[in-house]
Amino acid sequence: MNISRVFILIFLFFLVGCDNTAPELQSAQTNTHDNNLQSNELKDGDCYNKNPNRNAFFGDLHVHTSYSFDAVAGKLGITPDDANRYARGEEIPFFPLNDKGIPAGRAKIDRPLDFLAVTDHGEFLGEWSMCTNKDSDYFESGFCSEQYRAQEGSPLMLFGPIIAQKIPKRNVELCGESGDVCRNQAITPWQEMQAAANKANTPCEFTSFVGYEYTGTPGNSSYHRNVIFRNSSVPKLPVSYIDAPLDSMLWSKLDEVCDTSNNCDFLTIPHNTNLSTGSMAPYRQIPETTEAQLKYAQHRLKREPIIEIFQHKGGSECVNDLSTIFGAPDELCDIEAIRKIGRPRVLKALALNRGVITEGVGETVIPTEECEPNKPGSRGVLGAGCIDATDFLRSSLLVGLKEERRIGMNPIKLGIVASTDNHSGTPGANKESDWRGAVSGEDSPLGRLGKGMLGLPLTTAIEGNPGGLAGVWATENTRDAIFDAMLRKEVFGTSGPRIKPRLFAGWDFDDNLCSQSEMISKAYSEGVPMGDDLAPSDNVNRKPKFFALATQDFNSLKLQSLQLVKGWIESNGDMHNKVIPLIESPSGQENMCIVFTDEHFNSKQSAYYYLRAVEPPSPRWHTYDCARLEAEERPPVCTNKDYPSTIREMAWSSPIWYRGVQN
């Protein structure tokens, strides 16, 4: 094979097709799996600690194991079963490896999680199995032995270009022209993923969801989503980006193969919108008619209720300096910000020869500017390309409000969670003081402080972070209760600590509600919780009240700040946002609670509100790694201040929406 020169300007995923026609959807995924995989399903709904006012549960909805083609967990042999055991508090093998390549270390989470979804990539389960299972008839094939297993990053370099296409197609050499060879080989690992979740799932104690990642990367920008199933009734195979390369197609195809008569149900969670360069904007390849756009909005509202706001590859809450958004700069938008308007990205060249990666010659400097209207950019997963308002939740929610004015329905109505995107099979391993890496190349302090994943220009290593956690307010710790919480958006995200934020809105809250013993039940009866809509008052002059509260993680720092973030649309269509300080406590508080009235409320203006609870500054993970090294070993990032030595840990509630009253 001739050497393929891969310029980092477009990295390894660069062959973006011009044809926008979707491929024929595959028909192999039409049946639910055998019932024997449901044998460990227990009845939900009878937990001893069931709470009608709902408990806070913490989990990770974005984790990869060795079953993912790009996961460092492959070096460790960590399986979905291992990831579930780790989440429940058991110790599993981990780095470092000994001289025989066998894990010599151990890993154990500091506190068990309440729930988990292992989300290995749905696109290449068959290819992974064919090339890594020694009993496979394909294991010694030229493709598997000489290319796939050439070096650790080879699978990513080989398969990355496939999911970068607008019209993706499997590797013909391995999968055949139809792709059925690889599709059929994916059945067994998919069943093993289901079995691991069903085995670990223990109602009232620990919830494990069946899930996978849909990994579209058109133009090298994130179009990624995690797919979470309610229970053990799931399709025969994941619907991947190769099968359905549009979000609307993903939901439609899952609707087809998810057997509702067998109680199959699903939701999708977009992530890394910060790296999407406009790809996550609504209506991708949808006809420009109100009817078609309304249908899209209806489908998305049903199937995509929440978004991942924070993870290993940065925050997606907000970005400063967007010309289309009015509001003061917010310094907390810069916490773990992979991308900033005006900050250029330098990309070097690589070469790929039969799966072996070598450095190329030259580099390209790419400015970071705003995307042109309705024109998605590219190279987002490289930390490059343009920035669109829909790349970050705060501005994306404003776009949704504006669309609601135009077509009568909001296509961007998303609750908030966070997760890790951990590729080492250790869900919830996100302590800044004890972070041991998430992806390839991060298994040592020098690796984490270095160039990134195998020297590839991805947003990892020193640019990355330990990731966050998903939180839900649910009546009990069961699949149904947590899934229902996600559907109604009564969820929250944190940057790592187990902070518990809570937000309600109403017209009649008592100003002294925080001091009342029945404050939560009253908040439910007199208002609406986060994730819901505040209905208009009969009196257009009334001002809404917000009951906001948060509790610190008692294994972390006290809370220093409680803030309400408001976004609204002016009558002329201008989009505004504002951070409203509710409580500021320099010395910190264990609990914060307040009833706030928005005196600037205008009943004609559509708006959203979400809560942010913030800790004081604390050391960023790399300061701990630098301290572990001898002075002469420390790389420049330990002293050159290119990366801040401290961060602000925080938690975000889901928004509450208000739809303006029109004359």
matplotlib code that plots the C-alpha trace (Angstrom):
import matplotlib.pyplot as plt

x = [0.0, 1.2, 1.8, -1.3, -0.3, -2.7, -2.5, -3.7, -5.5, -8.1, -6.6, -7.5, -11.2, -11.1, -12.7, -16.0, -18.4, -20.4, -23.4, -26.1, -28.3, -28.7, -27.8, -30.4, -31.1, -30.0, -32.8, -30.7, -31.7, -35.3, -35.7, -35.2, -32.6, -33.4, -35.3, -32.5, -30.7, -33.5, -33.2, -31.7, -34.3, -36.0, -39.2, -38.9, -41.0, -40.9, -37.8, -37.7, -36.3, -38.8, -39.3, -42.1, -40.1, -37.2, -33.7, -30.5, -28.6, -25.2, -24.0, -22.0, -23.8, -20.8, -18.1, -16.0, -14.4, -12.2, -15.2, -14.6, -12.2, -10.4, -10.3, -7.2, -9.2, -8.2, -4.7, -6.1, -8.8, -11.4, -14.9, -18.4, -18.7, -15.5, -16.8, -20.0, -18.0, -15.8, -18.9, -20.2, -17.0, -15.0, -11.3, -10.3, -6.9, -5.3, -2.1, 0.8, 1.5, 4.4, 7.0, 4.7, 1.9, -0.2, -1.9, 0.2, -1.9, -5.3, -8.1, -11.0, -13.5, -13.5, -17.3, -19.6, -22.0, -25.7, -26.2, -24.2, -24.5, -21.6, -21.6, -19.1, -19.1, -21.9, -20.1, -17.3, -18.3, -18.0, -14.7, -13.3, -14.4, -13.0, -9.6, -9.2, -10.8, -8.2, -10.9, -12.2, -11.7, -10.5, -8.0, -4.9, -6.2, -3.9, -6.1, -6.3, -2.7, -0.9, -3.1, -5.6, -3.1, -0.1, 0.0, -2.3, -3.8, -4.2, -7.9, -8.7, -6.6, -8.2, -11.9, -11.9, -12.2, -15.4, -17.3, -16.1, -18.0, -21.5, -22.3, -20.3, -19.4, -17.7, -14.2, -14.8, -11.6, -12.9, -16.7, -17.5, -19.4, -22.7, -21.1, -23.1, -20.0, -19.1, -22.7, -23.2, -20.0, -21.3, -24.2, -22.2, -20.4, -23.7, -25.3, -22.4, -22.8, -26.5, -25.7, -23.3, -25.8, -28.6, -26.4, -25.3, -28.7, -30.0, -33.2, -33.0, -29.2, -27.6, -29.0, -27.2, -28.6, -28.0, -26.5, -24.0, -22.5, -23.6, -20.3, -21.0, -18.1, -19.0, -16.3, -14.3, -16.8, -18.8, -22.2, -22.0, -24.8, -25.2, -28.3, -29.8, -32.4, -35.0, -34.7, -33.5, -35.7, -33.4, -32.8, -30.9, -28.0, -27.2, -28.3, -25.0, -23.9, -23.2, -26.8, -28.3, -26.0, -28.5, -30.0, -33.5, -32.7, -31.3, -34.5, -36.6, -34.6, -34.6, -38.4, -38.6, -36.4, -37.3, -40.2, -42.7, -44.9, -42.0, -41.6, -38.6, -37.9, -34.9, -33.5, -30.4, -27.9, -25.7, -22.2, -19.2, -21.2, -18.2, -16.4, -19.3, -18.7, -22.4, -23.1, -25.5, -27.8, -31.4, -32.8, -29.7, -30.7, -34.4, -36.5, -36.8, -40.5, -42.3, -44.1, -40.8, -39.1, -42.1, -41.9, -38.2, -38.8, -41.5, -39.3, -36.3, -38.4, -39.6, -36.3, -33.6, -34.5, -31.1, -27.5, -24.1, -22.7, -19.3, -16.8, -13.2, -13.0, -14.1, -17.2, -20.1, -22.0, -21.0, -18.5, -17.7, -17.6, -20.4, -21.6, -25.2, -25.6, -25.9, -24.6, -21.5, -18.6, -18.7, -15.3, -16.7, -17.2, -13.4, -13.2, -11.9, -12.6, -11.1, -12.1, -12.3, -13.1, -9.9, -7.6, -5.9, -5.3, -2.0, -2.3, 0.7, 0.8, 0.8, 1.4, -0.3, 1.3, -0.7, -1.9, 1.4, 1.4, 4.4, 4.9, 4.5, 6.0, 4.6, 1.8, -1.3, -2.5, -6.3, -8.1, -11.1, -13.9, -17.7, -19.3, -21.2, -25.0, -26.4, -23.0, -21.4, -17.6, -15.2, -12.3, -14.0, -12.7, -9.2, -10.1, -10.2, -12.8, -15.5, -17.8, -21.6, -24.1, -25.5, -22.1, -22.7, -25.8, -26.5, -26.6, -28.2, -31.1, -31.6, -31.6, -34.3, -36.4, -36.0, -37.1, -40.1, -41.2, -40.7, -42.3, -44.3, -42.2, -38.8, -36.4, -33.6, -35.2, -32.6, -32.0, -28.5, -26.2, -22.5, -20.3, -16.7, -16.4, -13.8, -12.2, -10.4, -13.4, -13.4, -16.7, -16.9, -13.1, -12.9, -11.1, -8.7, -6.2, -6.2, -6.9, -5.1, -6.2, -9.2, -7.8, -4.7, -1.5, -2.8, -1.6, 1.3, 1.9, 4.3, 1.7, -1.1, 1.1, 2.2, 0.9, -2.2, -3.6, -0.6, 0.7, -2.5, -4.0, -7.1, -8.4, -6.9, -3.9, -3.1, -6.2, -8.5, -9.9, -11.2, -14.8, -18.1, -21.1, -24.8, -27.3, -31.0, -33.8, -35.8, -38.2, -36.0, -32.9, -34.4, -34.2, -37.8, -37.4, -34.1, -35.2, -38.4, -36.3, -34.2, -37.4, -38.9, -35.4, -35.3, -31.6, -28.4, -24.7, -21.5, -17.9, -17.0, -18.0, -21.4, -23.0, -26.8, -28.5, -32.3, -34.5, -38.2, -40.3, -43.7, -45.8, -46.7, -43.7, -43.4, -40.3, -39.5, -39.8, -36.2, -37.0, -40.0, -39.8, -42.1, -40.3, -39.8, -43.3, -44.6, -42.3, -43.7, -47.3, -47.0, -44.6, -42.7, -39.3, -36.2, -36.8, -40.4, -42.3, -43.6, -47.1, -48.1, -49.8, -53.3, -51.9, -49.3, -47.8, -46.8, -43.1, -42.0, -40.3, -37.5, -36.8, -33.1, -31.1, -27.9, -25.9, -22.2, -20.3, -19.1, -16.0, -15.2, -15.2, -18.1, -20.1, -19.1, -21.6, -25.2, -26.1, -29.2, -28.5, -31.2, -31.6, -34.4, -35.5, -36.3, -39.3, -36.9, -35.4, -32.2, -30.8, -29.7, -28.2, -27.3, -25.7, -27.6, -25.8, -28.1, -25.8, -22.1, -20.2, -16.4, -16.1, -18.3, -21.6, -22.7, -26.2, -27.5, -31.1, -33.0, -36.3, -35.6, -38.0, -37.1, -38.1, -37.0, -39.4, -41.4, -44.4, -44.1, -40.5, -39.7, -37.0, -35.2, -33.5, -31.0, -29.0, -25.3, -23.7, -20.0, -17.1, -14.1, -10.9, -9.1, -6.1, -6.5, -5.5, -2.2, -0.9, -1.0, 0.8, 3.5, 4.0, 4.5, 7.4, 11.0, 11.8, 14.0, 11.3, 8.6, 7.5, 7.0, 3.3, 4.1, 5.6, 4.7, 1.1, -0.4, -3.0, -4.5, -3.3, -6.8, -10.4, -13.8, -15.8, -19.6, -23.0, -25.7, -29.5, -31.6, -33.4, -37.0, -38.7, -41.2, -43.0, -43.8, -47.5, -48.2, -50.9]
y = [0.0, 3.5, 5.9, 8.0, 11.5, 12.8, 16.5, 17.5, 20.4, 17.8, 15.0, 11.5, 11.9, 14.3, 12.8, 14.7, 13.7, 16.1, 14.0, 14.7, 11.7, 9.3, 5.7, 2.9, 2.1, -1.4, -3.9, -6.3, -4.5, -5.3, -7.8, -7.5, -9.8, -13.2, -13.2, -15.1, -11.8, -10.5, -13.1, -10.8, -8.1, -7.4, -5.5, -1.7, 0.4, -1.1, 0.4, 0.8, 4.3, 5.5, 9.2, 11.1, 14.3, 12.6, 11.7, 12.9, 10.0, 10.3, 8.4, 8.3, 8.0, 8.0, 5.4, 3.2, -0.2, -2.4, -3.0, 0.5, 0.5, 3.6, 2.8, 2.5, 0.0, -2.4, -2.5, -3.4, -5.9, -4.0, -5.3, -3.8, -6.2, -4.7, -1.2, -2.1, -3.6, -0.6, 1.7, -0.3, 0.1, -3.0, -2.9, -3.7, -4.1, -0.9, 0.8, 0.6, -2.5, -4.8, -5.9, -8.5, -6.0, -7.2, -4.7, -4.4, -1.6, -1.5, 1.1, 1.7, 4.5, 6.7, 6.4, 4.0, 5.5, 5.1, 4.4, 3.8, 3.4, 1.8, 3.4, 1.7, 2.9, 1.3, 1.7, -0.9, -3.6, -6.3, -5.0, -4.8, -8.4, -9.8, -8.2, -8.7, -12.1, -14.7, -17.3, -15.2, -16.5, -13.0, -12.5, -13.5, -11.7, -9.2, -6.3, -7.3, -8.4, -5.9, -2.8, -2.9, -4.2, -2.4, 0.0, 1.4, 4.2, 2.2, 1.5, 5.1, 6.1, 3.3, 3.8, 7.5, 8.4, 6.3, 8.2, 11.5, 10.9, 12.4, 9.0, 6.5, 3.0, 0.2, -1.1, -3.3, -5.4, -6.6, -6.3, -7.0, -4.7, -4.9, -4.6, -7.6, -9.5, -6.9, -6.3, -9.9, -10.1, -7.2, -9.3, -11.2, -8.2, -6.3, -9.2, -9.2, -5.5, -6.1, -9.0, -7.0, -4.2, -6.7, -8.6, -5.5, -3.9, -4.2, -2.2, 0.1, -0.3, 0.2, 1.0, -0.1, 0.9, -0.7, 1.9, 2.7, 5.7, 7.0, 8.4, 10.6, 13.0, 14.6, 17.0, 15.9, 17.7, 16.2, 14.9, 12.4, 11.1, 8.4, 6.2, 5.0, 2.3, 2.2, -1.6, -4.9, -4.7, -3.4, -3.8, -6.7, -4.3, -0.7, 1.8, 3.4, 6.5, 4.2, 3.1, 6.5, 9.5, 12.1, 12.7, 12.6, 9.3, 7.9, 8.6, 7.2, 4.0, 3.4, 3.9, 1.2, -1.4, -0.6, -2.9, -0.9, -4.0, -5.4, -2.1, -0.9, 2.8, 5.0, 8.5, 10.2, 12.5, 14.8, 15.5, 17.5, 20.2, 22.4, 20.6, 20.5, 23.7, 24.1, 20.5, 20.2, 22.9, 21.7, 20.7, 19.1, 18.1, 18.8, 20.5, 24.2, 24.2, 24.9, 21.6, 19.6, 21.6, 21.2, 17.4, 17.5, 19.5, 17.1, 14.1, 15.7, 16.8, 13.2, 11.5, 13.9, 15.5, 16.2, 17.2, 16.4, 19.8, 18.8, 15.9, 14.9, 17.0, 20.2, 22.2, 23.0, 25.4, 28.7, 30.7, 34.4, 36.9, 35.6, 38.5, 37.3, 37.1, 40.1, 39.9, 40.5, 38.2, 35.3, 34.2, 30.8, 30.0, 29.8, 26.9, 23.9, 25.7, 23.8, 26.5, 30.3, 32.8, 34.5, 31.7, 30.0, 26.3, 24.9, 21.5, 19.4, 16.8, 13.0, 10.1, 6.7, 3.6, 0.4, 1.4, 2.9, 6.6, 8.8, 12.5, 14.4, 17.7, 21.1, 22.6, 24.8, 27.6, 27.9, 30.9, 30.4, 32.5, 32.5, 30.2, 31.7, 31.5, 28.1, 26.8, 24.2, 24.2, 21.3, 20.0, 20.5, 17.3, 18.7, 21.8, 23.8, 25.3, 27.9, 28.3, 28.5, 29.6, 26.0, 24.7, 25.8, 25.2, 28.7, 30.3, 27.2, 27.5, 31.0, 29.8, 27.4, 30.2, 32.1, 29.1, 28.7, 32.3, 31.4, 28.0, 27.6, 24.9, 24.8, 22.3, 22.9, 22.2, 20.3, 19.4, 19.2, 16.3, 15.7, 12.6, 11.5, 10.1, 7.8, 5.4, 3.4, 1.6, 3.5, 5.4, 8.3, 8.4, 12.2, 13.4, 16.2, 15.0, 11.4, 11.4, 8.6, 9.4, 8.7, 7.8, 6.5, 8.3, 9.4, 6.5, 8.4, 12.0, 12.7, 11.4, 13.5, 16.5, 15.9, 16.2, 14.1, 10.8, 9.1, 12.4, 13.0, 16.5, 15.6, 17.6, 15.3, 15.1, 18.6, 20.0, 17.4, 17.0, 14.2, 14.9, 15.2, 13.3, 13.1, 13.7, 12.9, 13.7, 10.5, 8.7, 5.6, 4.1, 2.0, 2.0, 3.3, 6.1, 7.4, 7.1, 9.0, 11.7, 12.1, 12.3, 15.0, 16.7, 16.8, 16.2, 18.1, 17.9, 18.5, 19.0, 16.2, 16.8, 15.5, 18.9, 18.8, 21.8, 22.2, 24.8, 25.5, 28.3, 29.6, 32.7, 32.2, 30.9, 32.2, 34.4, 32.4, 29.0, 28.1, 28.0, 25.7, 22.0, 21.1, 23.3, 20.7, 19.4, 22.9, 23.8, 20.9, 21.8, 25.5, 25.6, 23.5, 21.8, 22.2, 20.8, 22.0, 24.9, 27.8, 28.5, 32.2, 34.0, 35.3, 38.7, 39.8, 42.2, 39.4, 38.5, 34.8, 33.5, 31.0, 28.7, 27.8, 25.6, 23.6, 21.3, 20.9, 17.6, 16.9, 15.3, 18.6, 22.3, 24.4, 26.3, 29.9, 31.1, 30.4, 31.9, 32.1, 32.1, 33.8, 33.9, 35.8, 37.0, 40.7, 41.7, 42.5, 39.0, 39.9, 37.2, 38.1, 36.3, 37.3, 35.7, 36.8, 36.4, 34.9, 34.2, 35.0, 33.5, 34.1, 31.7, 29.1, 27.4, 23.7, 24.6, 27.5, 28.4, 31.5, 32.6, 35.1, 37.3, 38.4, 42.0, 42.5, 39.9, 40.8, 38.5, 39.0, 37.7, 34.0, 33.1, 30.2, 30.0, 27.5, 27.4, 27.2, 26.3, 27.1, 26.1, 28.3, 27.9, 24.5, 23.0, 21.7, 18.1, 18.9, 20.8, 17.5, 15.6, 18.3, 18.0, 14.2, 14.7, 15.7, 19.3, 18.2, 15.9, 18.6, 19.7, 23.4, 23.2, 22.9, 26.4, 28.4, 29.2, 28.2, 26.3, 27.7, 26.1, 26.3, 25.6, 26.3, 23.1, 23.6, 22.1, 23.1, 22.5, 21.9, 25.0, 26.1, 27.6, 30.4, 31.1, 34.7, 35.8, 37.2, 39.9]
z = [0.0, -0.8, 2.1, 2.7, 3.7, 6.2, 6.8, 10.2, 8.6, 8.0, 10.2, 9.6, 9.0, 6.2, 3.1, 3.4, 0.7, -1.3, -1.9, 0.8, 0.0, 2.9, 2.3, 2.3, 6.0, 6.9, 7.5, 9.6, 12.8, 13.2, 16.1, 19.8, 21.3, 22.8, 26.1, 27.9, 28.2, 30.3, 33.0, 35.5, 35.1, 38.4, 39.1, 39.6, 41.8, 45.3, 46.9, 50.6, 50.3, 47.7, 48.0, 46.4, 46.8, 44.9, 45.8, 44.1, 42.4, 40.7, 37.7, 34.5, 31.1, 28.9, 29.4, 27.1, 27.6, 25.5, 23.2, 21.7, 18.8, 20.1, 23.8, 25.9, 27.9, 25.2, 26.6, 29.9, 28.8, 30.7, 29.7, 30.2, 33.2, 34.7, 34.2, 36.1, 38.9, 39.2, 39.3, 42.2, 44.2, 43.2, 42.4, 38.8, 37.0, 35.8, 34.7, 34.8, 32.7, 33.5, 31.0, 29.6, 29.0, 31.9, 34.2, 37.4, 39.0, 40.5, 40.3, 42.7, 42.7, 45.8, 46.1, 44.2, 41.6, 41.7, 38.0, 34.9, 31.1, 29.3, 25.9, 23.6, 20.0, 18.0, 14.6, 14.7, 17.2, 14.5, 13.2, 16.7, 17.5, 14.2, 14.8, 18.6, 19.3, 18.8, 18.0, 15.1, 11.6, 10.7, 13.5, 11.3, 8.2, 6.6, 7.5, 11.2, 11.8, 9.6, 9.9, 12.8, 15.3, 13.9, 16.9, 19.5, 17.4, 14.2, 14.6, 15.1, 12.0, 9.9, 10.9, 11.6, 8.0, 7.7, 10.3, 8.9, 5.7, 5.2, 3.4, 5.5, 4.2, 6.0, 5.1, 2.1, 2.6, 6.0, 5.8, 2.2, -0.2, 1.7, 5.2, 6.4, 7.5, 10.1, 11.0, 11.8, 13.8, 16.0, 17.3, 20.0, 21.5, 21.6, 23.4, 25.9, 26.5, 27.3, 29.5, 31.5, 32.2, 33.0, 35.4, 37.2, 37.4, 40.9, 41.6, 44.6, 44.8, 41.4, 38.0, 34.9, 31.5, 28.1, 25.8, 23.1, 21.4, 18.0, 16.7, 13.7, 12.9, 9.6, 8.5, 11.6, 13.8, 16.6, 15.8, 18.6, 20.8, 23.4, 23.1, 26.3, 26.6, 29.3, 30.0, 28.6, 25.6, 22.9, 19.1, 17.7, 16.9, 17.6, 14.9, 14.1, 12.2, 9.3, 9.2, 9.9, 9.2, 10.4, 13.8, 12.3, 10.7, 13.9, 15.8, 12.9, 12.6, 16.3, 16.3, 13.7, 15.5, 19.1, 19.8, 21.8, 22.3, 24.3, 26.3, 24.3, 24.8, 24.2, 24.4, 22.9, 24.6, 22.3, 23.6, 22.8, 21.1, 21.9, 19.1, 16.6, 14.5, 13.8, 13.1, 16.0, 14.7, 14.1, 10.7, 9.2, 5.7, 6.5, 3.8, 4.5, 5.1, 8.4, 8.2, 8.0, 10.7, 13.0, 12.5, 13.2, 16.4, 17.6, 17.1, 18.8, 21.8, 22.2, 21.8, 22.8, 26.1, 27.6, 26.7, 28.1, 29.2, 30.5, 30.0, 29.4, 26.2, 27.8, 28.7, 26.4, 28.6, 27.1, 25.1, 25.2, 22.3, 20.1, 18.0, 17.9, 21.7, 23.9, 27.5, 29.6, 29.4, 31.9, 33.3, 34.2, 30.5, 30.2, 32.7, 30.8, 27.5, 24.6, 22.2, 22.3, 19.6, 18.5, 19.8, 16.8, 16.5, 15.2, 13.5, 12.4, 9.7, 10.1, 7.8, 7.9, 6.3, 6.7, 10.2, 11.4, 12.3, 11.7, 11.9, 8.6, 7.5, 8.1, 10.1, 9.6, 11.7, 11.8, 13.2, 15.5, 14.1, 14.1, 11.6, 8.7, 9.1, 8.3, 7.2, 9.5, 9.7, 10.1, 12.2, 15.5, 17.0, 16.5, 18.5, 15.2, 12.9, 13.4, 16.4, 16.0, 18.6, 18.7, 19.8, 23.4, 25.5, 26.7, 23.3, 21.7, 24.1, 22.8, 19.2, 20.4, 21.8, 18.6, 16.5, 18.7, 17.8, 14.1, 13.7, 17.0, 18.5, 20.3, 18.7, 21.3, 24.6, 26.5, 30.2, 31.5, 32.5, 32.5, 32.3, 31.8, 28.3, 30.0, 27.6, 30.3, 31.7, 35.0, 35.1, 37.6, 38.0, 38.0, 41.1, 40.1, 42.8, 41.7, 38.0, 36.1, 32.6, 30.4, 26.9, 25.2, 26.1, 29.5, 31.6, 33.2, 34.5, 31.6, 29.1, 30.6, 30.5, 26.9, 23.4, 23.7, 22.5, 20.8, 19.6, 17.6, 17.7, 19.6, 22.6, 25.2, 27.7, 29.0, 27.2, 28.7, 32.2, 34.4, 33.3, 35.2, 36.5, 35.7, 38.4, 38.5, 40.9, 41.0, 43.4, 43.6, 42.1, 39.3, 35.6, 35.1, 37.8, 36.5, 32.8, 33.6, 35.3, 32.2, 30.0, 32.1, 32.3, 36.1, 35.9, 36.5, 35.7, 37.7, 36.8, 39.1, 42.8, 43.9, 44.4, 44.5, 42.7, 42.6, 41.0, 41.0, 39.5, 40.4, 40.9, 44.6, 46.5, 50.1, 50.5, 53.6, 51.9, 52.7, 56.4, 56.1, 56.8, 53.9, 51.4, 48.7, 48.7, 48.6, 45.7, 43.8, 44.6, 44.1, 41.1, 38.6, 38.9, 36.6, 33.2, 33.1, 31.7, 33.8, 32.5, 32.1, 35.0, 34.5, 35.6, 33.0, 35.5, 38.0, 38.4, 38.6, 41.7, 41.7, 44.6, 44.2, 46.5, 46.4, 48.8, 48.7, 48.2, 51.7, 50.2, 48.4, 49.2, 50.5, 48.0, 47.3, 44.8, 43.7, 40.3, 38.1, 34.4, 32.3, 28.6, 26.8, 23.4, 22.8, 20.6, 17.7, 17.9, 19.7, 21.9, 25.5, 28.5, 32.0, 35.0, 38.1, 41.5, 44.1, 47.0, 47.3, 50.3, 50.4, 53.4, 51.8, 52.8, 53.1, 51.9, 49.9, 49.5, 48.3, 46.9, 44.1, 42.2, 38.7, 38.8, 35.2, 33.8, 30.8, 30.2, 26.4, 26.2, 26.0, 28.5, 30.2, 33.6, 35.0, 38.2, 38.7, 42.1, 42.2, 44.5, 45.3, 43.2, 43.7, 42.0, 38.4, 37.9, 36.2, 39.2, 41.1, 38.3, 38.1, 41.8, 41.5, 39.1, 40.0, 39.1, 36.2, 34.8, 34.6, 31.1, 30.3, 31.0, 34.7, 34.8, 31.6, 32.8, 29.4, 31.5, 34.7, 37.9, 39.4, 38.3, 39.7, 40.2, 39.7, 39.1, 36.7, 37.0, 33.9, 32.7, 33.3, 30.3, 29.9, 26.6, 26.1, 25.8, 22.4, 21.9]

ax = plt.figure().add_subplot(projection="3d")
ax.plot(x, y, z, "-o")
ax.set_aspect("equal")
plt.show()
